Amino acid sequence: MTLTSPIDLILETMRFNEPERVPILPLVGLFASPVANVPINEMLTDANNQTRALLHVLRKHSYDGVFNVMDLTAEAEALGAKIEFPKNKFPYVSKHPISDASAVFDTRPLKISGTRLEVFVDTTRMLSSEVGNTHLVSSYVIGPFTLAGHLLGVHHLLELLMQDADLTRDIVNHCVEILSYYVDSLIDAGAHNIVILEPTASNSIISPRHFRDIVFPSIKKQIDQIHSSNSKATLHICGKTQRIIGDMCNTGADALSIDSHVNLQEAKEVAYGKSVLIGNVDTSLLLEGNRDEVAKAAKSCIEAAAAGGGFILSSGCDFPIETPEDNLIALISAAK
């Protein structure tokens, strides 16, 4: 059978069948800014400009799906966090809005209107309208544990985790409720796939035991919500996750986006038949390496994980903004 569209390739590998070629989903994000000549601040504050930049790169380089921009500050900003927007860099939280942990329970579900979240919902809607019939359209949402860290401060959250695990678990579960309307809005806008971003849940920061005890229940709850609207759910955790791959699968995630710290072959032995793997070419190599080095790394990923389906080639995390365009070309060429 000849597959007729990029999204067919992805759906075939997500059924754990081997597609006619390896699907490729680079996490382009703000890398689109210099390629499309759209300023970063305009991508983050204007849906038309974000959509235009993302579609420019997609059409120029012809890969299999598109993500809106990965911005871990948008939800926190809508909840009162102070955000800094350095020139040509990702924004970051400079002041957390809640000092008393119990006050998190007073926080209501996110409103979209009048916040920067509108940019991402509208971008999703436009991407879906333009390419949703042929390409996988994915939207990001911050994970509940990482959101709790943005509201309280990561140091405060980790101290609370050590002092009162039950309270921490309840706070993180409440963060699922805070995010619920935004998740539904992205799905209603046409997202085929919601990517949950949980960098603070990395084993570089918390132990596997704390992941299972504190983070796992909230992610599972969030994924259940996504599945109730017939969308796919992908879980992305930066850094070291080798020891929790099985737990990540057990959340019900349709796919795991994994960083370059993880051995793909070992991860596939655990995940195959449960969760598709997305990854995991090193972003440092994409930024600093040459085209031949990127091609070699991409082919190594394919050799480690592509047999039998259940694998989508990508970067281990969001493309660095200054990545040479030739290295994106090398990544795509390896799949094709």
Backbone torsions as a table, in degrees:
resi	resn	phi	psi	omega
1	MET	NA	136.1	176.4
2	THR	-95.9	122.4	179.6
3	LEU	-79.1	139.4	-169.3
4	THR	-101.6	-11.9	-177.5
5	SER	-146.9	157.6	178.3
6	PRO	-57.5	-38.7	-178.2
7	ILE	-65.9	-29.2	175.8
8	ASP	-63.1	-39.2	177.2
9	LEU	-59.4	-44.7	-178.0
10	ILE	-66.7	-45.3	-179.6
11	LEU	-64.3	-34.6	178.2
12	GLU	-65.1	-45.0	179.9
13	THR	-71.1	-26.4	177.4
14	MET	-75.0	-15.3	171.3
15	ARG	-89.6	6.8	-179.2
16	PHE	60.4	39.1	167.1
17	ASN	-110.2	150.9	-178.6
18	GLU	-83.0	114.9	-179.1
19	PRO	-75.3	173.0	-177.3
20	GLU	-67.5	-21.8	168.7
21	ARG	-152.1	165.2	179.8
22	VAL	-70.1	127.6	174.0
23	PRO	-66.1	152.4	-179.2
24	ILE	-131.0	123.7	-179.7
25	LEU	-132.3	77.8	178.0
26	PRO	-67.1	140.2	179.5
27	LEU	-85.6	82.9	-167.6
28	VAL	-73.1	-53.7	176.1
29	GLY	53.1	-133.9	-176.0
30	LEU	-70.1	-10.2	171.1
31	PHE	-57.0	-26.2	178.9
32	ALA	-65.6	-21.4	-175.9
33	SER	-57.5	-57.4	179.7
34	PRO	-69.6	-32.1	-178.9
35	VAL	-65.8	-41.8	-177.8
36	ALA	-94.1	-2.6	-178.9
37	ASN	59.1	45.4	175.5
38	VAL	-118.0	119.7	-178.3
39	PRO	-56.2	145.1	-177.3
40	ILE	-57.4	-45.3	-177.8
41	ASN	-62.0	-30.5	177.5
42	GLU	-74.2	-33.0	176.0
43	MET	-66.3	-33.3	-174.9
44	LEU	-87.7	-10.9	-174.9
45	THR	-126.1	-1.8	-176.8
46	ASP	-141.1	118.0	-175.4
47	ALA	-65.2	-36.8	179.3
48	ASN	-62.2	-42.6	-179.7
49	ASN	-71.4	-38.7	177.3
50	GLN	-63.2	-45.7	179.4
51	THR	-62.3	-45.5	-178.6
52	ARG	-59.8	-43.5	-178.8
53	ALA	-66.5	-44.8	-178.0
54	LEU	-66.0	-40.8	178.7
55	LEU	-70.8	-31.8	177.0
56	HIS	-58.8	-47.7	-178.4
57	VAL	-70.1	-40.6	178.7
58	LEU	-59.3	-46.3	-176.9
59	ARG	-74.4	-30.1	178.9
60	LYS	-70.4	-37.5	-171.1
61	HIS	-114.6	-9.8	167.2
62	SER	57.9	68.8	171.0
63	TYR	-109.8	-168.0	-160.7
64	ASP	-103.1	-4.0	178.6
65	GLY	-168.5	167.8	-176.1
66	VAL	-133.1	139.0	175.6
67	PHE	-109.5	145.3	167.1
68	ASN	-71.9	177.0	-173.3
69	VAL	-69.0	137.1	175.3
70	MET	-79.3	109.6	179.0
71	ASP	-135.1	105.8	-175.8
72	LEU	-78.8	2.3	-176.3
73	THR	-103.9	-14.0	-170.0
74	ALA	-63.4	-44.4	-179.9
75	GLU	-66.7	-43.3	-179.9
76	ALA	-63.3	-39.8	178.1
77	GLU	-60.3	-42.4	179.6
78	ALA	-65.6	-17.0	179.4
79	LEU	-103.2	10.4	172.7
80	GLY	106.5	-0.4	178.0
81	ALA	-70.6	147.9	174.9
82	LYS	-87.8	130.1	-175.0
83	ILE	-117.4	136.5	174.2
84	GLU	-103.5	140.1	-179.6
85	PHE	-119.6	79.0	178.8
86	PRO	-66.3	149.7	-178.3
87	LYS	-64.7	130.3	175.3
88	ASN	61.6	26.8	177.3
89	LYS	-139.7	167.8	176.9
90	PHE	-70.7	144.6	175.3
91	PRO	-69.4	161.2	179.3
92	TYR	-147.5	158.6	178.5
93	VAL	-80.4	123.4	178.7
94	SER	-105.1	-16.9	177.3
95	LYS	-148.3	125.9	-177.9
96	HIS	-85.1	142.0	-170.9
97	PRO	-84.1	-13.9	-174.4
98	ILE	-126.1	128.7	178.0
99	SER	-104.0	-30.5	179.3
100	ASP	-97.2	115.6	-173.6
101	ALA	-55.2	-37.5	-177.1
102	SER	-66.5	-18.7	179.7
103	ALA	-69.8	-16.7	176.9
104	VAL	-58.6	-33.4	-177.7
105	PHE	-68.3	-16.9	177.4
106	ASP	-85.6	-6.4	-176.8
107	THR	-79.5	124.9	-177.7
108	ARG	-85.1	164.1	176.0
109	PRO	-54.5	145.7	-178.0
110	LEU	-57.0	138.8	169.4
111	LYS	-98.6	144.0	-177.4
112	ILE	-91.8	-45.8	-175.5
113	SER	-61.5	132.5	177.1
114	GLY	82.1	4.5	177.5
115	THR	-120.8	169.8	-180.0
116	ARG	-70.7	-10.7	176.2
117	LEU	-62.8	-26.0	176.1
118	GLU	-58.0	-35.5	-179.2
119	VAL	-59.4	-43.3	-175.2
120	PHE	-77.0	-35.0	175.0
121	VAL	-66.5	-45.5	-179.4
122	ASP	-67.1	-36.9	176.0
123	THR	-62.3	-44.1	177.9
124	THR	-58.7	-43.7	-179.5
125	ARG	-62.6	-42.9	-178.9
126	MET	-70.8	-38.9	176.4
127	LEU	-62.7	-42.6	179.4
128	SER	-62.4	-41.0	179.4
129	SER	-64.9	-38.3	-175.3
130	GLU	-79.5	-43.5	-171.8
131	VAL	-133.8	7.6	-174.4
132	GLY	-64.8	-20.3	178.0
133	ASN	-81.0	-18.3	-174.6
134	THR	-119.9	-22.2	-174.7
135	HIS	-128.4	152.5	174.9
136	LEU	-72.5	126.1	177.2
137	VAL	-105.8	121.4	-176.8
138	SER	-121.7	143.4	176.6
139	SER	-127.4	148.9	-177.6
140	TYR	-97.5	148.1	166.7
141	VAL	-137.5	141.5	177.1
142	ILE	-66.7	144.2	177.4
143	GLY	-75.6	157.2	-174.8
144	PRO	-64.7	-35.7	179.4
145	PHE	-70.1	-42.1	178.8
146	THR	-67.3	-37.6	175.6
147	LEU	-61.6	-42.5	177.6
148	ALA	-58.1	-38.4	176.9
149	GLY	-65.9	-34.9	177.5
150	HIS	-71.9	-32.1	179.9
151	LEU	-75.5	-41.0	-174.6
152	LEU	-101.0	-21.6	-166.6
153	GLY	97.6	134.2	-175.7
154	VAL	-61.5	-41.8	180.0
155	HIS	-61.1	-43.2	178.4
156	HIS	-62.3	-43.9	179.9
157	LEU	-61.9	-43.7	-178.6
158	LEU	-69.4	-35.3	174.0
159	GLU	-63.3	-43.1	178.7
160	LEU	-63.7	-38.0	178.6
161	LEU	-58.4	-40.6	-179.0
162	MET	-76.0	-29.8	-175.2
163	GLN	-89.1	-36.6	-173.8
164	ASP	-149.7	86.2	-176.5
165	ALA	-64.3	-36.4	-178.2
166	ASP	-65.2	-44.3	178.8
167	LEU	-64.2	-41.4	179.1
168	THR	-61.0	-44.8	179.4
169	ARG	-60.7	-41.6	-179.8
170	ASP	-66.3	-39.1	178.3
171	ILE	-63.5	-45.6	-178.8
172	VAL	-65.1	-39.4	176.4
173	ASN	-64.2	-36.4	177.5
174	HIS	-66.1	-30.8	178.2
175	CYS	-63.3	-27.4	173.4
176	VAL	-61.5	-42.4	178.9
177	GLU	-65.9	-39.6	178.4
178	ILE	-58.7	-38.1	-175.1
179	LEU	-87.5	-9.5	-166.6
180	SER	-62.0	-43.0	-177.9
181	TYR	-67.7	-37.1	177.9
182	TYR	-63.7	-43.6	177.8
183	VAL	-58.6	-47.2	179.3
184	ASP	-61.8	-36.2	-179.0
185	SER	-66.9	-38.8	177.9
186	LEU	-66.1	-40.7	178.5
187	ILE	-66.9	-43.0	178.5
188	ASP	-62.3	-29.5	179.3
189	ALA	-76.1	-9.9	174.3
190	GLY	117.3	9.2	178.6
191	ALA	-67.0	125.4	173.1
192	HIS	-75.3	-26.0	-167.7
193	ASN	-144.6	129.1	175.1
194	ILE	-106.5	124.9	-180.0
195	VAL	-100.2	116.6	178.1
196	ILE	-87.0	121.7	-178.2
197	LEU	-99.5	112.1	-178.0
198	GLU	-125.9	58.8	-178.3
199	PRO	-62.9	-30.8	-178.8
200	THR	-71.2	-14.6	178.6
201	ALA	-88.6	5.0	178.2
202	SER	-60.9	148.1	174.0
203	ASN	-69.1	-6.3	169.0
204	SER	-71.7	-15.1	-176.2
205	ILE	-119.7	-46.1	179.6
206	ILE	-123.9	160.2	-177.5
207	SER	-78.0	160.5	173.0
208	PRO	-57.2	-35.3	179.0
209	ARG	-63.3	-44.4	178.8
210	HIS	-68.2	-33.0	175.4
211	PHE	-60.5	-48.7	-177.6
212	ARG	-65.6	-38.8	-173.6
213	ASP	-80.5	-40.8	-170.7
214	ILE	-104.3	-44.6	-170.7
215	VAL	-89.7	-42.3	-174.2
216	PHE	-52.0	-48.0	-176.2
217	PRO	-60.9	-37.3	-177.9
218	SER	-72.0	-39.2	178.6
219	ILE	-65.9	-42.0	178.4
220	LYS	-60.1	-40.9	178.7
221	LYS	-63.4	-41.7	179.5
222	GLN	-66.4	-41.0	178.9
223	ILE	-67.5	-37.8	175.7
224	ASP	-59.5	-40.0	177.5
225	GLN	-62.8	-44.6	179.3
226	ILE	-61.1	-45.1	-179.4
227	HIS	-66.4	-28.9	-179.9
228	SER	-65.7	-19.3	176.8
229	SER	-103.1	14.1	176.3
230	ASN	63.0	30.6	172.2
231	SER	-104.1	157.9	174.0
232	LYS	-80.7	155.6	177.8
233	ALA	-126.3	129.0	175.5
234	THR	-117.7	138.1	178.0
235	LEU	-109.8	122.6	178.4
236	HIS	-116.3	120.4	174.5
237	ILE	-127.6	123.1	-178.2
238	CYS	-72.0	162.8	169.8
239	GLY	74.0	-142.6	-171.8
240	LYS	-84.8	117.9	178.2
241	THR	-135.3	10.0	-175.0
242	GLN	-54.1	-38.9	-175.0
243	ARG	-80.1	-5.5	-179.2
244	ILE	-124.2	15.8	179.5
245	ILE	-56.9	-44.7	178.6
246	GLY	-61.1	-41.5	177.9
247	ASP	-65.0	-40.1	178.5
248	MET	-61.7	-41.3	175.7
249	CYS	-61.6	-40.4	-175.4
250	ASN	-70.3	-11.2	172.8
251	THR	-67.5	-15.8	-175.1
252	GLY	95.5	4.9	-179.2
253	ALA	-59.4	133.2	176.3
254	ASP	-70.4	-29.1	-179.1
255	ALA	-146.6	150.9	174.1
256	LEU	-116.9	122.3	173.4
257	SER	-94.2	112.1	-169.5
258	ILE	-117.9	148.5	-174.6
259	ASP	-81.4	169.9	-175.4
260	SER	-70.1	-12.4	176.8
261	HIS	-69.0	-16.6	-173.7
262	VAL	-94.2	135.3	174.8
263	ASN	-75.5	115.1	-174.2
264	LEU	-63.4	-41.9	-177.2
265	GLN	-63.1	-44.1	178.7
266	GLU	-66.5	-39.3	179.2
267	ALA	-63.5	-39.5	-178.3
268	LYS	-67.8	-33.9	177.3
269	GLU	-59.7	-32.8	179.5
270	VAL	-84.1	-40.9	-167.7
271	ALA	-90.1	-20.2	-170.2
272	TYR	-58.6	130.8	-178.2
273	GLY	89.4	-10.8	179.0
274	LYS	-114.0	-59.3	-177.3
275	SER	-132.5	135.2	173.7
276	VAL	-70.2	145.2	176.3
277	LEU	-99.1	136.1	175.9
278	ILE	-121.0	123.4	179.1
279	GLY	153.0	-157.8	-18.9
280	ASN	-139.6	53.7	179.2
281	VAL	-66.4	133.6	-175.3
282	ASP	-60.3	127.0	179.4
283	THR	-68.0	-27.9	175.6
284	SER	-65.8	-38.0	176.9
285	LEU	-67.1	-40.9	177.7
286	LEU	-59.9	-37.8	-178.6
287	LEU	-75.6	-43.6	-168.7
288	GLU	-108.2	-16.7	-176.0
289	GLY	-84.7	178.0	176.4
290	ASN	-105.1	177.5	-173.7
291	ARG	-61.2	-40.6	-179.4
292	ASP	-65.9	-39.3	-179.8
293	GLU	-67.1	-39.8	178.0
294	VAL	-66.1	-43.0	178.6
295	ALA	-60.2	-41.7	179.5
296	LYS	-63.8	-44.1	179.7
297	ALA	-64.8	-40.6	179.7
298	ALA	-64.6	-42.6	178.9
299	LYS	-65.1	-33.7	176.4
300	SER	-64.4	-39.5	176.5
301	CYS	-62.9	-43.8	-179.8
302	ILE	-62.5	-44.6	179.8
303	GLU	-63.4	-34.1	-176.4
304	ALA	-77.0	-29.9	-166.4
305	ALA	-135.9	-6.9	-170.1
306	ALA	-82.4	-26.6	-174.5
307	ALA	-58.5	130.7	176.7
308	GLY	82.0	8.6	-178.4
309	GLY	78.5	-171.8	179.7
310	GLY	78.7	20.6	-178.7
311	PHE	-144.6	135.9	175.1
312	ILE	-126.7	124.3	-179.3
313	LEU	-72.6	137.4	179.0
314	SER	-164.3	-178.7	169.9
315	SER	-81.0	159.0	-179.9
316	GLY	-70.1	-24.3	177.2
317	CYS	-155.6	-168.9	-178.0
318	ASP	-61.6	138.5	177.9
319	PHE	-56.6	129.6	169.8
320	PRO	-57.8	143.6	-175.0
321	ILE	-60.2	-35.1	-175.0
322	GLU	-89.5	11.0	-179.9
323	THR	-56.5	131.6	174.3
324	PRO	-61.8	135.9	-177.7
325	GLU	-60.9	-30.2	177.4
326	ASP	-58.1	-31.3	-178.1
327	ASN	-75.7	-29.2	170.0
328	LEU	-65.5	-42.6	178.8
329	ILE	-59.9	-41.3	179.8
330	ALA	-64.3	-40.2	179.9
331	LEU	-63.7	-46.7	-179.8
332	ILE	-64.9	-41.8	-178.2
333	SER	-62.2	-34.5	-179.7
334	ALA	-61.9	-37.0	179.6
335	ALA	-74.6	-33.2	-172.7
336	LYS	-92.4	NA	NA
